Amino acid sequence: MKSTETLAVEADAGTQPHAAPHRTRIKLCGLSKPEDVSLAIDLGADAIGLVFYPPSPRSVSVAQAVELVHDVPPFVSVVGLFVNATQDWIREVASNVGLTLLQFHGDETAEQCESLAGVAGLPWLRALRVAADTQPADLVKSALNYSAASGLLLDTHVEGYGGGGKVFDWSLIPAELARRAVLSGGLNAQNVSDAIHRVRPYAVDVSSGIEVPGARGVKDHARMAAFVRAVRAADAE
């Protein structure tokens, strides 16, 4: 028979809150069709990404973007991706499209990011391109340089500005940086679980990994669903 003290301890333990499992946030990027956005929302994506960089095959116009965000519900972030954009372009997009976050994916300095974000009156992410010769200290230095950013998106250094479907060496990411990082670069349903277990990022970002093979910018709904399932399964483990 258990003692009164033992029962009291067990009862008290039963009332203590347990730490909730980590939930990796998901951003599905480069969406360009209303049905893609609708599916992303139905799948429970935390954010959708719209590309406002005309040279990209995933780029959308202001008019397209207005249609895409029309039925986005509260608490789903709409992220606008820009590459070396002018203040006028940022102002035009932000004044017409219901963005909640800016993502700078070009060669913008910290000062330029802050200035452009000020035009839109929105928080911002900075994409850092991780090359083969990048060192952990380089990422820490960049994080300090862009300390005003809401977060850092870590992508693979490729020719151009992202969307190349290439994975970089995740071991380069310092643990203290991973906690606020959005991991990108070559992610798909097959490797995202490993990425989450190894890096423990705050969020993951996918674009080419949810597209029809060989058709840049064309989203594959089965791959979108498989990616979200893989992230949730990794969290559950």
Biotite code that builds the C-alpha atoms (Angstrom):
import biotite.structure as struc

atoms = struc.array([
    struc.Atom([0.000, 0.000, 0.000], chain_id="A", res_id=1, res_name="MET", atom_name="CA", element="C"),
    struc.Atom([1.352, 3.412, -0.965], chain_id="A", res_id=2, res_name="LYS", atom_name="CA", element="C"),
    struc.Atom([2.061, 5.920, 1.750], chain_id="A", res_id=3, res_name="SER", atom_name="CA", element="C"),
    struc.Atom([0.223, 9.200, 2.055], chain_id="A", res_id=4, res_name="THR", atom_name="CA", element="C"),
    struc.Atom([3.429, 10.990, 1.092], chain_id="A", res_id=5, res_name="GLU", atom_name="CA", element="C"),
    struc.Atom([3.849, 8.887, -2.065], chain_id="A", res_id=6, res_name="THR", atom_name="CA", element="C"),
    struc.Atom([0.275, 9.499, -3.147], chain_id="A", res_id=7, res_name="LEU", atom_name="CA", element="C"),
    struc.Atom([0.702, 13.226, -2.571], chain_id="A", res_id=8, res_name="ALA", atom_name="CA", element="C"),
    struc.Atom([3.873, 13.329, -4.683], chain_id="A", res_id=9, res_name="VAL", atom_name="CA", element="C"),
    struc.Atom([2.222, 11.382, -7.509], chain_id="A", res_id=10, res_name="GLU", atom_name="CA", element="C"),
    struc.Atom([-0.857, 13.608, -7.437], chain_id="A", res_id=11, res_name="ALA", atom_name="CA", element="C"),
    struc.Atom([1.320, 16.706, -7.561], chain_id="A", res_id=12, res_name="ASP", atom_name="CA", element="C"),
    struc.Atom([3.346, 15.291, -10.458], chain_id="A", res_id=13, res_name="ALA", atom_name="CA", element="C"),
    struc.Atom([0.163, 14.627, -12.346], chain_id="A", res_id=14, res_name="GLY", atom_name="CA", element="C"),
    struc.Atom([-0.767, 18.288, -12.195], chain_id="A", res_id=15, res_name="THR", atom_name="CA", element="C"),
    struc.Atom([2.563, 19.575, -13.467], chain_id="A", res_id=16, res_name="GLN", atom_name="CA", element="C"),
    struc.Atom([2.543, 20.810, -17.061], chain_id="A", res_id=17, res_name="PRO", atom_name="CA", element="C"),
    struc.Atom([4.499, 18.718, -19.518], chain_id="A", res_id=18, res_name="HIS", atom_name="CA", element="C"),
    struc.Atom([6.669, 20.342, -22.153], chain_id="A", res_id=19, res_name="ALA", atom_name="CA", element="C"),
    struc.Atom([4.838, 20.438, -25.464], chain_id="A", res_id=20, res_name="ALA", atom_name="CA", element="C"),
    struc.Atom([6.609, 18.717, -28.357], chain_id="A", res_id=21, res_name="PRO", atom_name="CA", element="C"),
    struc.Atom([8.343, 21.086, -30.736], chain_id="A", res_id=22, res_name="HIS", atom_name="CA", element="C"),
    struc.Atom([6.242, 22.005, -33.755], chain_id="A", res_id=23, res_name="ARG", atom_name="CA", element="C"),
    struc.Atom([8.342, 22.891, -36.749], chain_id="A", res_id=24, res_name="THR", atom_name="CA", element="C"),
    struc.Atom([6.713, 25.721, -38.653], chain_id="A", res_id=25, res_name="ARG", atom_name="CA", element="C"),
    struc.Atom([6.192, 25.178, -42.375], chain_id="A", res_id=26, res_name="ILE", atom_name="CA", element="C"),
    struc.Atom([6.461, 27.680, -45.204], chain_id="A", res_id=27, res_name="LYS", atom_name="CA", element="C"),
    struc.Atom([5.406, 26.574, -48.688], chain_id="A", res_id=28, res_name="LEU", atom_name="CA", element="C"),
    struc.Atom([6.989, 29.015, -51.116], chain_id="A", res_id=29, res_name="CYS", atom_name="CA", element="C"),
    struc.Atom([6.661, 30.013, -54.748], chain_id="A", res_id=30, res_name="GLY", atom_name="CA", element="C"),
    struc.Atom([2.902, 29.488, -54.907], chain_id="A", res_id=31, res_name="LEU", atom_name="CA", element="C"),
    struc.Atom([1.304, 30.999, -57.986], chain_id="A", res_id=32, res_name="SER", atom_name="CA", element="C"),
    struc.Atom([-2.187, 29.494, -58.333], chain_id="A", res_id=33, res_name="LYS", atom_name="CA", element="C"),
    struc.Atom([-5.262, 29.866, -56.106], chain_id="A", res_id=34, res_name="PRO", atom_name="CA", element="C"),
    struc.Atom([-5.593, 26.085, -55.815], chain_id="A", res_id=35, res_name="GLU", atom_name="CA", element="C"),
    struc.Atom([-2.003, 25.878, -54.537], chain_id="A", res_id=36, res_name="ASP", atom_name="CA", element="C"),
    struc.Atom([-2.749, 28.424, -51.814], chain_id="A", res_id=37, res_name="VAL", atom_name="CA", element="C"),
    struc.Atom([-6.011, 26.690, -50.889], chain_id="A", res_id=38, res_name="SER", atom_name="CA", element="C"),
    struc.Atom([-4.251, 23.359, -50.495], chain_id="A", res_id=39, res_name="LEU", atom_name="CA", element="C"),
    struc.Atom([-1.430, 24.910, -48.457], chain_id="A", res_id=40, res_name="ALA", atom_name="CA", element="C"),
    struc.Atom([-4.011, 26.316, -46.054], chain_id="A", res_id=41, res_name="ILE", atom_name="CA", element="C"),
    struc.Atom([-5.907, 23.011, -45.868], chain_id="A", res_id=42, res_name="ASP", atom_name="CA", element="C"),
    struc.Atom([-2.645, 21.191, -45.125], chain_id="A", res_id=43, res_name="LEU", atom_name="CA", element="C"),
    struc.Atom([-1.999, 23.491, -42.182], chain_id="A", res_id=44, res_name="GLY", atom_name="CA", element="C"),
    struc.Atom([0.958, 25.442, -43.540], chain_id="A", res_id=45, res_name="ALA", atom_name="CA", element="C"),
    struc.Atom([2.029, 28.257, -41.240], chain_id="A", res_id=46, res_name="ASP", atom_name="CA", element="C"),
    struc.Atom([3.103, 30.510, -44.091], chain_id="A", res_id=47, res_name="ALA", atom_name="CA", element="C"),
    struc.Atom([2.843, 30.819, -47.849], chain_id="A", res_id=48, res_name="ILE", atom_name="CA", element="C"),
    struc.Atom([5.530, 32.481, -49.902], chain_id="A", res_id=49, res_name="GLY", atom_name="CA", element="C"),
    struc.Atom([4.906, 34.688, -52.929], chain_id="A", res_id=50, res_name="LEU", atom_name="CA", element="C"),
    struc.Atom([7.814, 35.607, -55.190], chain_id="A", res_id=51, res_name="VAL", atom_name="CA", element="C"),
    struc.Atom([8.038, 39.207, -56.415], chain_id="A", res_id=52, res_name="PHE", atom_name="CA", element="C"),
    struc.Atom([11.196, 38.794, -58.469], chain_id="A", res_id=53, res_name="TYR", atom_name="CA", element="C"),
    struc.Atom([10.268, 38.990, -62.190], chain_id="A", res_id=54, res_name="PRO", atom_name="CA", element="C"),
    struc.Atom([13.155, 36.851, -63.523], chain_id="A", res_id=55, res_name="PRO", atom_name="CA", element="C"),
    struc.Atom([11.970, 33.903, -61.441], chain_id="A", res_id=56, res_name="SER", atom_name="CA", element="C"),
    struc.Atom([9.639, 31.311, -63.022], chain_id="A", res_id=57, res_name="PRO", atom_name="CA", element="C"),
    struc.Atom([7.711, 31.476, -59.721], chain_id="A", res_id=58, res_name="ARG", atom_name="CA", element="C"),
    struc.Atom([7.189, 35.236, -59.850], chain_id="A", res_id=59, res_name="SER", atom_name="CA", element="C"),
    struc.Atom([3.688, 36.669, -59.539], chain_id="A", res_id=60, res_name="VAL", atom_name="CA", element="C"),
    struc.Atom([2.319, 40.084, -60.422], chain_id="A", res_id=61, res_name="SER", atom_name="CA", element="C"),
    struc.Atom([0.582, 42.356, -57.953], chain_id="A", res_id=62, res_name="VAL", atom_name="CA", element="C"),
    struc.Atom([-2.775, 41.491, -59.513], chain_id="A", res_id=63, res_name="ALA", atom_name="CA", element="C"),
    struc.Atom([-2.082, 37.759, -59.205], chain_id="A", res_id=64, res_name="GLN", atom_name="CA", element="C"),
    struc.Atom([-0.961, 38.170, -55.612], chain_id="A", res_id=65, res_name="ALA", atom_name="CA", element="C"),
    struc.Atom([-4.115, 40.066, -54.660], chain_id="A", res_id=66, res_name="VAL", atom_name="CA", element="C"),
    struc.Atom([-6.169, 37.137, -55.939], chain_id="A", res_id=67, res_name="GLU", atom_name="CA", element="C"),
    struc.Atom([-3.957, 34.579, -54.206], chain_id="A", res_id=68, res_name="LEU", atom_name="CA", element="C"),
    struc.Atom([-4.232, 36.148, -50.751], chain_id="A", res_id=69, res_name="VAL", atom_name="CA", element="C"),
    struc.Atom([-7.941, 36.947, -50.945], chain_id="A", res_id=70, res_name="HIS", atom_name="CA", element="C"),
    struc.Atom([-9.065, 33.976, -48.867], chain_id="A", res_id=71, res_name="ASP", atom_name="CA", element="C"),
    struc.Atom([-6.010, 33.473, -46.669], chain_id="A", res_id=72, res_name="VAL", atom_name="CA", element="C"),
    struc.Atom([-7.332, 33.118, -43.096], chain_id="A", res_id=73, res_name="PRO", atom_name="CA", element="C"),
    struc.Atom([-5.966, 34.787, -39.979], chain_id="A", res_id=74, res_name="PRO", atom_name="CA", element="C"),
    struc.Atom([-2.751, 33.382, -38.493], chain_id="A", res_id=75, res_name="PHE", atom_name="CA", element="C"),
    struc.Atom([-1.416, 32.158, -41.844], chain_id="A", res_id=76, res_name="VAL", atom_name="CA", element="C"),
    struc.Atom([1.513, 34.396, -42.745], chain_id="A", res_id=77, res_name="SER", atom_name="CA", element="C"),
    struc.Atom([1.880, 35.770, -46.257], chain_id="A", res_id=78, res_name="VAL", atom_name="CA", element="C"),
    struc.Atom([5.572, 36.220, -47.013], chain_id="A", res_id=79, res_name="VAL", atom_name="CA", element="C"),
    struc.Atom([6.709, 38.365, -49.921], chain_id="A", res_id=80, res_name="GLY", atom_name="CA", element="C"),
    struc.Atom([10.079, 37.368, -51.385], chain_id="A", res_id=81, res_name="LEU", atom_name="CA", element="C"),
    struc.Atom([12.127, 40.180, -52.936], chain_id="A", res_id=82, res_name="PHE", atom_name="CA", element="C"),
    struc.Atom([15.537, 40.275, -54.609], chain_id="A", res_id=83, res_name="VAL", atom_name="CA", element="C"),
    struc.Atom([17.391, 43.600, -54.726], chain_id="A", res_id=84, res_name="ASN", atom_name="CA", element="C"),
    struc.Atom([14.057, 45.392, -54.970], chain_id="A", res_id=85, res_name="ALA", atom_name="CA", element="C"),
    struc.Atom([13.573, 49.145, -55.177], chain_id="A", res_id=86, res_name="THR", atom_name="CA", element="C"),
    struc.Atom([11.609, 51.102, -52.616], chain_id="A", res_id=87, res_name="GLN", atom_name="CA", element="C"),
    struc.Atom([8.954, 51.816, -55.244], chain_id="A", res_id=88, res_name="ASP", atom_name="CA", element="C"),
    struc.Atom([8.437, 48.107, -55.948], chain_id="A", res_id=89, res_name="TRP", atom_name="CA", element="C"),
    struc.Atom([8.249, 47.257, -52.243], chain_id="A", res_id=90, res_name="ILE", atom_name="CA", element="C"),
    struc.Atom([5.781, 50.100, -51.704], chain_id="A", res_id=91, res_name="ARG", atom_name="CA", element="C"),
    struc.Atom([3.581, 49.033, -54.638], chain_id="A", res_id=92, res_name="GLU", atom_name="CA", element="C"),
    struc.Atom([3.398, 45.414, -53.519], chain_id="A", res_id=93, res_name="VAL", atom_name="CA", element="C"),
    struc.Atom([2.918, 46.165, -49.832], chain_id="A", res_id=94, res_name="ALA", atom_name="CA", element="C"),
    struc.Atom([0.196, 48.743, -50.433], chain_id="A", res_id=95, res_name="SER", atom_name="CA", element="C"),
    struc.Atom([-1.869, 46.332, -52.531], chain_id="A", res_id=96, res_name="ASN", atom_name="CA", element="C"),
    struc.Atom([-1.112, 42.843, -51.210], chain_id="A", res_id=97, res_name="VAL", atom_name="CA", element="C"),
    struc.Atom([-1.823, 41.772, -47.646], chain_id="A", res_id=98, res_name="GLY", atom_name="CA", element="C"),
    struc.Atom([1.707, 40.751, -46.784], chain_id="A", res_id=99, res_name="LEU", atom_name="CA", element="C"),
    struc.Atom([2.650, 40.023, -43.191], chain_id="A", res_id=100, res_name="THR", atom_name="CA", element="C"),
    struc.Atom([6.392, 39.515, -43.648], chain_id="A", res_id=101, res_name="LEU", atom_name="CA", element="C"),
    struc.Atom([9.119, 40.470, -46.116], chain_id="A", res_id=102, res_name="LEU", atom_name="CA", element="C"),
    struc.Atom([11.913, 38.122, -47.173], chain_id="A", res_id=103, res_name="GLN", atom_name="CA", element="C"),
    struc.Atom([15.045, 39.648, -48.660], chain_id="A", res_id=104, res_name="PHE", atom_name="CA", element="C"),
    struc.Atom([16.823, 37.138, -50.846], chain_id="A", res_id=105, res_name="HIS", atom_name="CA", element="C"),
    struc.Atom([19.306, 39.255, -52.771], chain_id="A", res_id=106, res_name="GLY", atom_name="CA", element="C"),
    struc.Atom([22.428, 41.212, -51.917], chain_id="A", res_id=107, res_name="ASP", atom_name="CA", element="C"),
    struc.Atom([20.751, 43.666, -49.556], chain_id="A", res_id=108, res_name="GLU", atom_name="CA", element="C"),
    struc.Atom([22.792, 45.012, -46.681], chain_id="A", res_id=109, res_name="THR", atom_name="CA", element="C"),
    struc.Atom([21.340, 45.150, -43.189], chain_id="A", res_id=110, res_name="ALA", atom_name="CA", element="C"),
    struc.Atom([20.760, 48.872, -43.598], chain_id="A", res_id=111, res_name="GLU", atom_name="CA", element="C"),
    struc.Atom([18.959, 48.376, -46.915], chain_id="A", res_id=112, res_name="GLN", atom_name="CA", element="C"),
    struc.Atom([16.755, 45.657, -45.418], chain_id="A", res_id=113, res_name="CYS", atom_name="CA", element="C"),
    struc.Atom([15.717, 47.920, -42.568], chain_id="A", res_id=114, res_name="GLU", atom_name="CA", element="C"),
    struc.Atom([15.054, 50.814, -44.928], chain_id="A", res_id=115, res_name="SER", atom_name="CA", element="C"),
    struc.Atom([12.962, 48.724, -47.324], chain_id="A", res_id=116, res_name="LEU", atom_name="CA", element="C"),
    struc.Atom([11.036, 47.130, -44.468], chain_id="A", res_id=117, res_name="ALA", atom_name="CA", element="C"),
    struc.Atom([10.364, 50.604, -43.119], chain_id="A", res_id=118, res_name="GLY", atom_name="CA", element="C"),
    struc.Atom([8.727, 51.550, -46.414], chain_id="A", res_id=119, res_name="VAL", atom_name="CA", element="C"),
    struc.Atom([6.322, 48.625, -46.032], chain_id="A", res_id=120, res_name="ALA", atom_name="CA", element="C"),
    struc.Atom([5.993, 48.903, -42.257], chain_id="A", res_id=121, res_name="GLY", atom_name="CA", element="C"),
    struc.Atom([6.536, 45.154, -41.945], chain_id="A", res_id=122, res_name="LEU", atom_name="CA", element="C"),
    struc.Atom([8.952, 42.778, -40.186], chain_id="A", res_id=123, res_name="PRO", atom_name="CA", element="C"),
    struc.Atom([11.487, 40.969, -42.331], chain_id="A", res_id=124, res_name="TRP", atom_name="CA", element="C"),
    struc.Atom([13.557, 37.846, -42.845], chain_id="A", res_id=125, res_name="LEU", atom_name="CA", element="C"),
    struc.Atom([17.043, 37.781, -44.301], chain_id="A", res_id=126, res_name="ARG", atom_name="CA", element="C"),
    struc.Atom([18.091, 34.897, -46.513], chain_id="A", res_id=127, res_name="ALA", atom_name="CA", element="C"),
    struc.Atom([21.699, 33.801, -46.061], chain_id="A", res_id=128, res_name="LEU", atom_name="CA", element="C"),
    struc.Atom([23.224, 31.752, -48.848], chain_id="A", res_id=129, res_name="ARG", atom_name="CA", element="C"),
    struc.Atom([25.447, 28.988, -47.481], chain_id="A", res_id=130, res_name="VAL", atom_name="CA", element="C"),
    struc.Atom([28.324, 28.061, -49.784], chain_id="A", res_id=131, res_name="ALA", atom_name="CA", element="C"),
    struc.Atom([30.750, 25.143, -49.681], chain_id="A", res_id=132, res_name="ALA", atom_name="CA", element="C"),
    struc.Atom([33.399, 27.311, -48.004], chain_id="A", res_id=133, res_name="ASP", atom_name="CA", element="C"),
    struc.Atom([31.031, 28.913, -45.480], chain_id="A", res_id=134, res_name="THR", atom_name="CA", element="C"),
    struc.Atom([32.080, 28.426, -41.865], chain_id="A", res_id=135, res_name="GLN", atom_name="CA", element="C"),
    struc.Atom([29.858, 28.398, -38.752], chain_id="A", res_id=136, res_name="PRO", atom_name="CA", element="C"),
    struc.Atom([31.573, 31.600, -37.621], chain_id="A", res_id=137, res_name="ALA", atom_name="CA", element="C"),
    struc.Atom([30.478, 33.264, -40.871], chain_id="A", res_id=138, res_name="ASP", atom_name="CA", element="C"),
    struc.Atom([26.842, 32.464, -40.109], chain_id="A", res_id=139, res_name="LEU", atom_name="CA", element="C"),
    struc.Atom([27.161, 33.754, -36.556], chain_id="A", res_id=140, res_name="VAL", atom_name="CA", element="C"),
    struc.Atom([28.706, 36.982, -37.864], chain_id="A", res_id=141, res_name="LYS", atom_name="CA", element="C"),
    struc.Atom([25.886, 37.402, -40.396], chain_id="A", res_id=142, res_name="SER", atom_name="CA", element="C"),
    struc.Atom([23.296, 36.755, -37.707], chain_id="A", res_id=143, res_name="ALA", atom_name="CA", element="C"),
    struc.Atom([24.791, 39.544, -35.609], chain_id="A", res_id=144, res_name="LEU", atom_name="CA", element="C"),
    struc.Atom([24.912, 41.826, -38.624], chain_id="A", res_id=145, res_name="ASN", atom_name="CA", element="C"),
    struc.Atom([21.243, 41.209, -39.370], chain_id="A", res_id=146, res_name="TYR", atom_name="CA", element="C"),
    struc.Atom([20.159, 41.260, -35.735], chain_id="A", res_id=147, res_name="SER", atom_name="CA", element="C"),
    struc.Atom([17.152, 43.461, -36.550], chain_id="A", res_id=148, res_name="ALA", atom_name="CA", element="C"),
    struc.Atom([15.652, 40.697, -38.706], chain_id="A", res_id=149, res_name="ALA", atom_name="CA", element="C"),
    struc.Atom([12.763, 38.636, -37.354], chain_id="A", res_id=150, res_name="SER", atom_name="CA", element="C"),
    struc.Atom([14.645, 35.557, -38.448], chain_id="A", res_id=151, res_name="GLY", atom_name="CA", element="C"),
    struc.Atom([17.238, 34.134, -40.808], chain_id="A", res_id=152, res_name="LEU", atom_name="CA", element="C"),
    struc.Atom([16.493, 31.848, -43.734], chain_id="A", res_id=153, res_name="LEU", atom_name="CA", element="C"),
    struc.Atom([19.399, 29.563, -44.550], chain_id="A", res_id=154, res_name="LEU", atom_name="CA", element="C"),
    struc.Atom([19.541, 28.560, -48.204], chain_id="A", res_id=155, res_name="ASP", atom_name="CA", element="C"),
    struc.Atom([22.083, 26.933, -50.491], chain_id="A", res_id=156, res_name="THR", atom_name="CA", element="C"),
    struc.Atom([24.375, 29.197, -52.463], chain_id="A", res_id=157, res_name="HIS", atom_name="CA", element="C"),
    struc.Atom([23.559, 28.587, -56.125], chain_id="A", res_id=158, res_name="VAL", atom_name="CA", element="C"),
    struc.Atom([23.829, 30.614, -59.298], chain_id="A", res_id=159, res_name="GLU", atom_name="CA", element="C"),
    struc.Atom([21.047, 33.142, -59.103], chain_id="A", res_id=160, res_name="GLY", atom_name="CA", element="C"),
    struc.Atom([18.948, 33.657, -56.006], chain_id="A", res_id=161, res_name="TYR", atom_name="CA", element="C"),
    struc.Atom([17.586, 30.422, -54.567], chain_id="A", res_id=162, res_name="GLY", atom_name="CA", element="C"),
    struc.Atom([15.163, 27.793, -55.752], chain_id="A", res_id=163, res_name="GLY", atom_name="CA", element="C"),
    struc.Atom([17.941, 25.587, -57.069], chain_id="A", res_id=164, res_name="GLY", atom_name="CA", element="C"),
    struc.Atom([16.922, 22.460, -55.182], chain_id="A", res_id=165, res_name="GLY", atom_name="CA", element="C"),
    struc.Atom([20.408, 21.975, -53.719], chain_id="A", res_id=166, res_name="LYS", atom_name="CA", element="C"),
    struc.Atom([21.163, 20.911, -50.121], chain_id="A", res_id=167, res_name="VAL", atom_name="CA", element="C"),
    struc.Atom([24.022, 22.441, -48.152], chain_id="A", res_id=168, res_name="PHE", atom_name="CA", element="C"),
    struc.Atom([25.977, 20.970, -45.250], chain_id="A", res_id=169, res_name="ASP", atom_name="CA", element="C"),
    struc.Atom([23.616, 21.274, -42.280], chain_id="A", res_id=170, res_name="TRP", atom_name="CA", element="C"),
    struc.Atom([26.425, 20.625, -39.816], chain_id="A", res_id=171, res_name="SER", atom_name="CA", element="C"),
    struc.Atom([27.621, 24.167, -40.503], chain_id="A", res_id=172, res_name="LEU", atom_name="CA", element="C"),
    struc.Atom([24.643, 25.599, -38.607], chain_id="A", res_id=173, res_name="ILE", atom_name="CA", element="C"),
    struc.Atom([25.484, 26.423, -34.978], chain_id="A", res_id=174, res_name="PRO", atom_name="CA", element="C"),
    struc.Atom([22.871, 25.121, -32.528], chain_id="A", res_id=175, res_name="ALA", atom_name="CA", element="C"),
    struc.Atom([22.224, 28.584, -31.111], chain_id="A", res_id=176, res_name="GLU", atom_name="CA", element="C"),
    struc.Atom([21.459, 29.868, -34.598], chain_id="A", res_id=177, res_name="LEU", atom_name="CA", element="C"),
    struc.Atom([19.225, 26.933, -35.573], chain_id="A", res_id=178, res_name="ALA", atom_name="CA", element="C"),
    struc.Atom([16.663, 27.858, -32.942], chain_id="A", res_id=179, res_name="ARG", atom_name="CA", element="C"),
    struc.Atom([15.687, 30.985, -34.863], chain_id="A", res_id=180, res_name="ARG", atom_name="CA", element="C"),
    struc.Atom([16.476, 29.715, -38.335], chain_id="A", res_id=181, res_name="ALA", atom_name="CA", element="C"),
    struc.Atom([14.228, 28.910, -41.258], chain_id="A", res_id=182, res_name="VAL", atom_name="CA", element="C"),
    struc.Atom([15.929, 26.003, -43.017], chain_id="A", res_id=183, res_name="LEU", atom_name="CA", element="C"),
    struc.Atom([15.698, 25.944, -46.801], chain_id="A", res_id=184, res_name="SER", atom_name="CA", element="C"),
    struc.Atom([17.666, 24.620, -49.741], chain_id="A", res_id=185, res_name="GLY", atom_name="CA", element="C"),
    struc.Atom([16.816, 21.354, -51.469], chain_id="A", res_id=186, res_name="GLY", atom_name="CA", element="C"),
    struc.Atom([14.295, 20.143, -48.914], chain_id="A", res_id=187, res_name="LEU", atom_name="CA", element="C"),
    struc.Atom([11.659, 17.604, -49.918], chain_id="A", res_id=188, res_name="ASN", atom_name="CA", element="C"),
    struc.Atom([9.461, 14.943, -48.342], chain_id="A", res_id=189, res_name="ALA", atom_name="CA", element="C"),
    struc.Atom([12.323, 12.448, -48.425], chain_id="A", res_id=190, res_name="GLN", atom_name="CA", element="C"),
    struc.Atom([14.949, 14.463, -46.536], chain_id="A", res_id=191, res_name="ASN", atom_name="CA", element="C"),
    struc.Atom([13.046, 16.933, -44.360], chain_id="A", res_id=192, res_name="VAL", atom_name="CA", element="C"),
    struc.Atom([12.689, 14.492, -41.473], chain_id="A", res_id=193, res_name="SER", atom_name="CA", element="C"),
    struc.Atom([16.456, 14.030, -41.322], chain_id="A", res_id=194, res_name="ASP", atom_name="CA", element="C"),
    struc.Atom([16.906, 17.802, -41.542], chain_id="A", res_id=195, res_name="ALA", atom_name="CA", element="C"),
    struc.Atom([14.582, 18.386, -38.589], chain_id="A", res_id=196, res_name="ILE", atom_name="CA", element="C"),
    struc.Atom([16.255, 15.734, -36.430], chain_id="A", res_id=197, res_name="HIS", atom_name="CA", element="C"),
    struc.Atom([19.744, 17.027, -37.189], chain_id="A", res_id=198, res_name="ARG", atom_name="CA", element="C"),
    struc.Atom([19.223, 20.789, -37.195], chain_id="A", res_id=199, res_name="VAL", atom_name="CA", element="C"),
    struc.Atom([16.113, 21.386, -35.048], chain_id="A", res_id=200, res_name="ARG", atom_name="CA", element="C"),
    struc.Atom([15.235, 24.555, -36.971], chain_id="A", res_id=201, res_name="PRO", atom_name="CA", element="C"),
    struc.Atom([12.398, 26.841, -35.979], chain_id="A", res_id=202, res_name="TYR", atom_name="CA", element="C"),
    struc.Atom([10.870, 26.406, -39.439], chain_id="A", res_id=203, res_name="ALA", atom_name="CA", element="C"),
    struc.Atom([11.412, 24.786, -42.819], chain_id="A", res_id=204, res_name="VAL", atom_name="CA", element="C"),
    struc.Atom([10.878, 26.363, -46.218], chain_id="A", res_id=205, res_name="ASP", atom_name="CA", element="C"),
    struc.Atom([10.293, 24.460, -49.449], chain_id="A", res_id=206, res_name="VAL", atom_name="CA", element="C"),
    struc.Atom([9.753, 25.494, -53.047], chain_id="A", res_id=207, res_name="SER", atom_name="CA", element="C"),
    struc.Atom([11.360, 23.311, -55.736], chain_id="A", res_id=208, res_name="SER", atom_name="CA", element="C"),
    struc.Atom([10.880, 20.229, -53.545], chain_id="A", res_id=209, res_name="GLY", atom_name="CA", element="C"),
    struc.Atom([7.094, 20.433, -53.964], chain_id="A", res_id=210, res_name="ILE", atom_name="CA", element="C"),
    struc.Atom([7.109, 20.975, -57.721], chain_id="A", res_id=211, res_name="GLU", atom_name="CA", element="C"),
    struc.Atom([6.472, 18.758, -60.709], chain_id="A", res_id=212, res_name="VAL", atom_name="CA", element="C"),
    struc.Atom([9.903, 17.417, -61.753], chain_id="A", res_id=213, res_name="PRO", atom_name="CA", element="C"),
    struc.Atom([11.307, 19.482, -64.585], chain_id="A", res_id=214, res_name="GLY", atom_name="CA", element="C"),
    struc.Atom([8.555, 22.101, -64.367], chain_id="A", res_id=215, res_name="ALA", atom_name="CA", element="C"),
    struc.Atom([9.895, 24.967, -62.276], chain_id="A", res_id=216, res_name="ARG", atom_name="CA", element="C"),
    struc.Atom([7.123, 26.916, -60.624], chain_id="A", res_id=217, res_name="GLY", atom_name="CA", element="C"),
    struc.Atom([4.443, 24.249, -61.117], chain_id="A", res_id=218, res_name="VAL", atom_name="CA", element="C"),
    struc.Atom([3.418, 22.868, -57.753], chain_id="A", res_id=219, res_name="LYS", atom_name="CA", element="C"),
    struc.Atom([2.650, 19.175, -57.305], chain_id="A", res_id=220, res_name="ASP", atom_name="CA", element="C"),
    struc.Atom([-0.185, 18.764, -54.810], chain_id="A", res_id=221, res_name="HIS", atom_name="CA", element="C"),
    struc.Atom([0.823, 15.241, -53.847], chain_id="A", res_id=222, res_name="ALA", atom_name="CA", element="C"),
    struc.Atom([4.338, 16.444, -53.062], chain_id="A", res_id=223, res_name="ARG", atom_name="CA", element="C"),
    struc.Atom([2.965, 19.355, -51.043], chain_id="A", res_id=224, res_name="MET", atom_name="CA", element="C"),
    struc.Atom([0.909, 16.980, -48.913], chain_id="A", res_id=225, res_name="ALA", atom_name="CA", element="C"),
    struc.Atom([3.770, 14.506, -48.533], chain_id="A", res_id=226, res_name="ALA", atom_name="CA", element="C"),
    struc.Atom([6.111, 17.269, -47.360], chain_id="A", res_id=227, res_name="PHE", atom_name="CA", element="C"),
    struc.Atom([3.734, 18.469, -44.649], chain_id="A", res_id=228, res_name="VAL", atom_name="CA", element="C"),
    struc.Atom([3.123, 14.883, -43.493], chain_id="A", res_id=229, res_name="ARG", atom_name="CA", element="C"),
    struc.Atom([6.856, 14.263, -43.262], chain_id="A", res_id=230, res_name="ALA", atom_name="CA", element="C"),
    struc.Atom([7.387, 17.370, -41.114], chain_id="A", res_id=231, res_name="VAL", atom_name="CA", element="C"),
    struc.Atom([4.584, 16.455, -38.751], chain_id="A", res_id=232, res_name="ARG", atom_name="CA", element="C"),
    struc.Atom([5.843, 12.880, -38.488], chain_id="A", res_id=233, res_name="ALA", atom_name="CA", element="C"),
    struc.Atom([9.325, 14.131, -37.615], chain_id="A", res_id=234, res_name="ALA", atom_name="CA", element="C"),
    struc.Atom([7.876, 16.370, -34.906], chain_id="A", res_id=235, res_name="ASP", atom_name="CA", element="C"),
    struc.Atom([5.902, 13.467, -33.481], chain_id="A", res_id=236, res_name="ALA", atom_name="CA", element="C"),
    struc.Atom([9.066, 11.377, -33.195], chain_id="A", res_id=237, res_name="GLU", atom_name="CA", element="C"),
])
